[in-house]
C-alpha cells in the first residue's frame, strides 16, 4: 500500500472513530448516519453553539419553538444570548419566577424535572426575546442588547416579539418521576408509558424539548437500523460536531435518562 493510500485509509478510519465517539459534553453518543435509515427529520434552524456555558436547556427549548414555527411556514431564529443576559440583568425577577414555579434560578443549574423548560417560557414571557441575528452566539459584551425587533416590516418590543412566537399556555411541560409524570401546573398526572406513547407519536410531526440527566436537547426526528429505533436530537455544541451537531439516541436510552419533556399542547393532545 503506497503512502498516499495509507494516509487516506488512516484518515477514513479516524473519521469513523470520531463519528462513534462521544460528541458532546453531556456524554451522549452519536452513530454513523450511513448506518441508519432516517424515518423523519423535521426542519430546523442552524445548529448553535453554547460554548462552555451550562445553558443547553435554553438552546433546547428555543430550538423547540423555532422548529414548531418552521413547520407552520414561519421562519423564526431566536437568541439564547438574550436569555442569558436577561437572567444576569434581572436575577431578582428570575429568582421570583423560579420560586413561584419551583424552578432553578440560575443559568448554570441542571435541576431535575420540567423546571428549566417552564423557566425558559416564563423568562421570555416576562422579559422577551430577540432574533438570533441581533445577538448571535459569538456576541461580545460590547454588543448592546437590542431594544426592538424588526421583522416583516414590523417593529416589536422584545416582549411583543416573544408573545408572537410563544403564546401563554401554548406549551405543556411534564416532569417524569418513575412510572408516572406530572404536568408542570400540577393538574395532570399520567403514567409514564402513556406519556411515552404520546411523545413518540408527536415526535413524528412536532419537536419535543427533552431534558436528560445532565443536558437538554430537542427531538427533531426518528431513525432506525436493523436492531434499534432512534430519536434524532438537535444538540447545541456547534455544527462541527459529528453528524452536523445531531445526536442519534436509542429510544430506550432516551427514556431511561428522561427527566422532563415539553411540547405544544396541540401536539400532545393530537389523536
Long-range contacts (C-beta under 8 A, 24 or more apart in sequence): 18-242, 19-242, 19-243, 21-242, 23-235, 23-237, 23-241, 23-242, 23-243, 23-247, 24-215, 24-235, 24-237, 24-241, 24-247, 25-215, 25-237, 26-56, 26-212, 26-214, 26-215, 27-214, 27-215, 28-212, 28-215, 28-217, 28-233, 28-235, 28-247, 28-249, 29-247, 29-249, 30-241, 30-242, 30-243, 30-246, 30-247, 30-248, 31-230, 31-243, 31-248, 33-243, 33-246, 33-248, 35-225, 36-223, 36-224, 36-225, 36-230, 36-248, 37-223, 37-224, 37-225, 38-221, 38-222, 38-223, 38-232, 39-204, 39-221, 39-222, 39-223, 39-224, 40-203, 40-204, 40-205, 40-221, 40-222, 41-220, 41-221, 41-232, 42-67, 42-70, 42-71, 42-205, 42-206, 42-207, 42-220, 42-221, 43-67, 43-70, 43-71, 44-70, 44-218, 44-220, 44-234, 45-70, 45-76, 45-77, 45-132, 46-77, 46-239, 47-234, 47-235, 47-236, 47-238, 47-239, 47-241, 47-244, 47-245, 47-246, 48-80, 48-132, 48-137, 48-236, 48-238, 49-137, 49-236, 49-237, 49-238, 50-80, 50-137, 50-236, 50-237, 51-137, 53-84, 53-107, 53-108, 54-107, 54-108, 54-109, 54-110, 55-80, 55-83, 55-84, 55-107, 55-108, 56-215, 56-216, 56-217, 56-235, 56-236, 57-110, 57-116, 57-117, 57-119, 57-120, 57-211, 57-216, 58-83, 58-84, 58-107, 58-120, 59-216, 59-236, 60-209, 60-210, 60-211, 60-216, 60-217, 60-218, 60-234, 60-236, 61-116, 61-117, 61-120, 61-121, 61-209, 61-216, 61-218, 61-262, 62-120, 62-129, 63-207, 63-209, 63-217, 63-218, 63-220, 63-234, 63-236, 64-171, 64-207, 64-208, 64-209, 64-218, 64-262, 64-263, 65-165, 65-166, 67-207, 67-218, 67-220, 67-234, 68-206, 68-207, 68-264, 69-165, 71-205, 71-206, 71-207, 76-131, 76-165, 77-131, 77-132, 77-133, 78-129, 78-130, 78-131, 78-132, 78-165, 79-129, 79-130, 79-131, 79-132, 79-134, 79-135, 79-136, 80-137, 80-236, 81-135, 81-136, 81-137, 81-139, 82-128, 82-129, 82-130, 82-134, 82-135, 82-145, 82-146, 82-158, 83-120, 83-123, 83-124, 83-129, 85-135, 85-145, 86-123, 86-127, 86-128, 87-123, 89-145, 90-127, 93-126, 93-127, 94-119, 94-123, 97-122, 97-123, 97-126, 101-184, 110-214, 110-215, 112-175, 112-259, 112-260, 113-175, 113-176, 113-177, 113-211, 113-259, 113-260, 114-173, 114-174, 114-175, 114-184, 114-211, 114-259, 114-260, 114-261, 114-262, 115-175, 115-260, 116-211, 116-216, 116-260, 117-171, 117-173, 117-184, 117-209, 117-211, 117-216, 117-260, 117-262, 118-173, 118-184, 118-262, 121-166, 121-171, 121-173, 124-162, 124-166, 125-162, 125-163, 125-166, 125-168, 126-159, 127-158, 127-159, 127-162, 128-157, 128-158, 128-159, 128-160, 128-161, 128-162, 129-158, 129-161, 129-162, 129-165, 129-166, 130-158, 130-161, 131-161, 169-265, 170-264, 170-265, 171-262, 171-263, 171-264, 171-265, 172-262, 172-263, 172-264, 172-265, 172-268, 173-260, 173-261, 173-262, 174-260, 174-261, 174-262, 175-259, 175-260, 176-258, 176-259, 176-260, 176-261, 192-255, 195-261, 196-255, 198-268, 199-261, 199-263, 200-251, 201-270, 202-263, 202-267, 202-268, 202-270, 203-231, 205-267, 206-263, 206-264, 206-267, 207-263, 208-261, 208-262, 208-263, 208-267, 209-260, 209-261, 209-262, 209-263, 210-254, 210-258, 210-260, 210-261, 211-258, 211-259, 211-260, 211-261, 212-254, 212-257, 212-258, 212-259, 213-257, 213-259, 217-247, 220-246, 223-248
